């Protein structure tokens, strides 16, 4: 990327109306732009981060057998009426009626649609287990969107659905998703806590959430200092004592990152998803569902990884690996071309502005490495290399830059 040709316009001041730290830094860094309350556009830098997050998620879910599909955002209301959720869910569910009296809902989740689709494949117990998943838009009419990317009206979600014959199969897939989500969070530098939760509108026998303990979180969790068991506010014991060892539970603020559910036969019974066992007997399919919010994940990374100067992206999801600054004005393009040839992702700040502005933008954007070319460094055929999360810099030879980065 060449800065002067890129869609980047950084801000020095806090954007109007922005209160949460992740929104402030992401808008100031030209990653996102607010279109309305709870509605954001991803700009080129933000989209690069989002695409890298998606790739990490896909890599980990493919390992546990998730087959990717793409499901519609517009659902016939009849499906939701059959499941009972058309009436059960309040104003958060967006309902649409046309002049021909056709009724639709905008997807806030996809249990009803995926259950209908699964009938195409599932006939006997030999067709199970099966896992289908996607990364797609969801719509939820939040009355009070807040927290920047934490709670939105329109959001990007990874959601997957599993289908089983036995509770043992369901439990195995449930645990597979827990391990996959743990691997995803570790990859992006987040220490997420697994918390017992209420299934809520999703229904089913059990659910657990991944929470990031952070003062910016809108959820309360209660954790035991002795056995490390944790509960969300809906299922925590009334006396706030650990059921296992009776220790006083510690209250903390947290950001919900992902949620896993054992749905059982709730949707399969209502929507008629059955299989025939080896004796020819028809039985309802057991189901699980698993969701991770991508917008929340990006917001949580910023909330957990920043300083007073700006964002500090983990290398795995940063919009580029290197922020290149040429103070000397002669070899910047040459070194940029060299790094691109060596498959290093570079943002080359070629603007005719002061060094201070370039350094400030490098810190704000949070790209992992900053390289500075100056007359002094070129005397030794070297450049200055500095990690975003380190106060120290050092000189390295120009032909060894990509080796250092990789």
N, C-alpha and C positions, 0 to 999 in steps of 0.2 A: 504494500500500500504506500502510495505517495500522499503525504498529508494534504498538500495544496489541491490535489485532485479528488480527495475523499470527502464523503458527506459527514464531516466532523465540524461541530461548532461548540466548543467548550464554553462554560459559563463560570464567572468568578463569584457570582452571588447565588444565594439560595433561590431556586425557582419559586415563583409565586404559588402559595398554597401547599407546598411540599413540607411535610413535617417529619416523616420517618427518614432515618439516615440512609437507608438503601435507595429510596426514591431521590433524595437530594444528590447523592453521589452519582447515581446512574443518569439522572437528567443533566447534571453539570458536566458529566463526561461524554455526553452525546451518545449514550447507549439506548435510551428510551425517550419517548415523548408522550406526555399525557394528553389524551384526546378528550376525555371526560372523566367523571368520577368513577374510579374503578376500571378505567379503560385506557390501555397504553398501546402505543405502536413501538415496535422494535426497529431501531435504526441499524445501519450496517454493522457497527461495532457490537451492538447488543445481540444482533442476529448471529454473528460469529460465535459468541459465547453460548447462545442457546443451542446452536447446531452441535457444538462440541459436547454439551451436556447430553443432548439426545444420543449422540454416538456412544458415549460412555454407558448410558442406560441400555441401549440396544445390545451392546457387546455383552453385558452381564445377563440380560434376560434371554438372549439366544442360548447361553450356556445351560439354562435350565429348561429349554424346550419350548419357549414361547414362539408361536407362529404369528407373524404380524398381519393385521388386517387394517382396513380403513372404513370406519363406520360413519353413517350420516349424522349431521348435526340436527336435522329436522326429522322428528319422529311422529308417526300417526298417534293421536291421543288414545286411540283404542287399545294399544299395547299397554299404556300406563294405566288405563282404567281396569284392564284385566289383572294387572299386578296389584291394584289397589292404591298405587302411589299417586295417581292423578288427584284423588281426593285427600290423601293423607298429607301431602306436602303443601305448604302454604305459599306465600307470595314469592318465595325464592324460585319456584318453578315457573318459567315463562311459557304461557299458553297463548296460542294463536288461533283465531277463527277467521275463515274467509267468507266471502259473499255466498258461496255455495254451501255454507254451514259445515265445511270440512274443518276438523279440529286437529291441531298439531301441538307438540311441545318442542322447545329447544333443549337439546340434551345437556343436562347437568351431570349425567352419568349414563351408562349404556347397558345395564343389566337386562332390561326388557328386550332390546334389539338383539343383543348377543345370544340370548336364550332362544329366540326365534331362529336365528341363523344356525345355531348348533344343531337344529333338527335336520338340516341338510345331510349331515355326516352321521350323527349318532342314531344307530338303530339297535345294536346289540352291545353286550358288555365288552366285546372284542374291539369296539370303536373307542374305548376309554382306557386310560385317562387322556385328556386333551386340554391344551392351553392355547387360547387366542388372546392377542393383545394389540394395542395401538398407542400412538402418540397423537393426540388431537385436541381441538378446541372444545371447551365446555362453556356453557352459559349458566350463570346463577344470579338471579336478581337480588344481589346484596343490598339491603336497605342502607347500610352504613359501610361502604368499602373503606378500607383503612390499611395502614402499614405499608404503603407503597405497593410492592409486588406481593405482599403477604396475603391480602384478601381482596379479590377482584370480582368484577361482574363477568368478565370474559377472561378465560385463563387456559393455558396449555397444560394438558394432563397426560401422563402415562397411565393407562388403565389396562388391566389384564384380567381374564376370567378363566377359571379352570373347572373341568367337568370330570366327575369320578363315580365309581361304583361303590367304594367303601370309605368309611371314615379314616381308615389308615392311609389310603391313597391321598385323601384331602389333607390330612395332617402332614404328610411328607412334602406336598407341594407348598403348603402354608409355610413350613420351615425353609424350603428352598428359596421362597421369595424373601423371607427375613434375611437369609444369608446374602442374597443378591443385593438387596437394598443396603445392607451393612457395607458390602464391598463398594457400592456406588458412593456412599457418603465418605468412606475412607479415601477413595480416589480423589475427591474434591476437597479433602481436608476438614471435614466436619465430623465431630464426635456426637453422633446421635444416640439418644437413649430410647430403649424400647419400653413402652408404657402400656399397661392394661387399660382398655378403653371400652366405652359403650358403643354397641353397633349402631344405635340411632336409627335413622330412616332407612339404612341399608338392610337392617334386620340380620338374622342369623344367630348362631350360638356363641360366637366369640369374635373379638377383634382386638388388635393391638396397633398402637401408633408409634412412629418414630418421631421423637421430639428433639429439637436443638435447644438446650438451655441457654437462654439469652434474654436480657432485660427488655428487648424490643418485642418479645413474644406476647401474643394476646391470650394464650392459654395458661392455665395453672396446672402444674403437676405436683404430686406429693411423692417423695422418694424416701426409702428407708436407708439410713446411713450405715446399717449393719449388713443387711442381706442384699441391698442395692435394688430390691423390687420397687417398681414405680407404678403410679396410678394417675389417670387424669381426673379432673375435678368431678366428673360424672359418676365415677365408680369408686372413688376414695372412701374408706370407712368414715362414718360420721364422727367418730372420736379422733380421727386422724392418727390412729395407732396402727402399726404394721400388723396384719393378721398372723404373720409367721412368728415374729419374735417380740411383738408388743412394744417396739421402739417407737418414739415419737417421729412421725413423718415430717420431713422438711419441705416447706412450700417454696416452689421456684416458678419463675416465668419461663415460657418456652414457645418455640415456633414449631407447629406441626409440619413435618416434611412428607410423610407417607403414612398409609393406613392399609392394613391387611384384615380381611374378613373371612370367616367361615359362614357362608350363606346357607349351607345345608340344602334342603329341598324347597325353600321358600318360593323361588321364582319358577323352578321346574314344575312344581305342582300347579301353580296358578296359570302357567302358560303352556302346560302340556308337553314338557320335555321329558320323555321316558326312554328306557331301554329295555330290551328283553334279555333276561338272564339265560343261563344254559338249560334251564328247565322250561323256557318259553314264557316265564312269568314276567309281566310288565311292571317295572318299578321306576320311581322318579330318580333322575340324575342328581347327585350331590354336587354343589357348586362352591367355589370360592372366588373372591375378587380382591384385587390388589392395585392400589393407586399411589402415584407419586406426582406432586405438583412441580412442574418445571419452573414456572415463574417464582414460586415460593423458594425453590432451591437456589435460584440466582440471587434473589433478595437475601436469603439466609447467608449465602457465601459472603456477600458484601457486609451484612451486619456483623459477621464473625471475623472478617479479615479486612481491616482498614486501619488507617491512622489519621492524624489531623490533616494530612496532605491529600488523601484520597484513597482509592481502592487498592488492595493488594491481591491480585488474582492468583489462584493456584495455576501453575504452569499448564496443567492439563486442559483448562478451559479459557485461558486468556485469549483475547482477540488477536494477539501476535506474541511472538516470543521476545522480540527485540524492539526497543524504541531507539532509533538511530538519530543522533544529533551531530551535524557538521558545523563546527564553529569556525573552521578554517576556510571552507567554501570551495575546495578544489576536488576532493576525493570522495565525497559523500555518495554521489551517484555510482561511482565505480565500486565502492564497498557494498552498497545496496544491491547492485546487480550480482556481485560475487555471492552474497548471502542467499539471494533468491535462487541462484543457480545451484547452491548447495542445500536447497530445500529448507532454509531457515525462514520462518514467518517474520517479516520485518515491517514496521511502520516507520518510514523515513520522513522526519520533520524537515522539509525543504523550505519552510516559510522564511521570509525576510522579516523576522521579528527578533526581539532581544533574546539573549540566552536565558534570562530569567523566566520569560514566558514559556520557552520550550521546556525548561526544567520543571516548571510548575505543571504543565500539561502532562509530562511524562509521569510525574507522581500521581496526578489526578486519575489518569487512565489506568494506572496500576499494572502495566505490562511488566513481566518478570525481570527483564534485563534492560539496562540503559547503556548504550554505547555512545561515547563522545569522541569526536575527532577534532583535534586542535593542532596548532602549529607545534606545540611542545611535544605532543605524542607522536606526530609524524616525523619529527627529527630522529626518532628511534624506530620508525616504521611500525608504530604501535597505536592502539586506541585504548581509551579508558573504559573499563567494564565495571558496572555496579549492579548488584541485585537490588530489586525494589524493596525487599524487606531487610536490607543490611545498610548500616551507615557507612561502610567502608567500600572503597573502590580500588582497582588495581590495573596496571598496564598489561596488555597482552598483545602478542604479535598479530598483525592483520590476517595473515594466512592461517591462524589457528582459532579464529573467532568461532566458526561453526563447531569445531571440536569442543571448545569450552561450553558452548550452549547445549550441545547434544549430550 
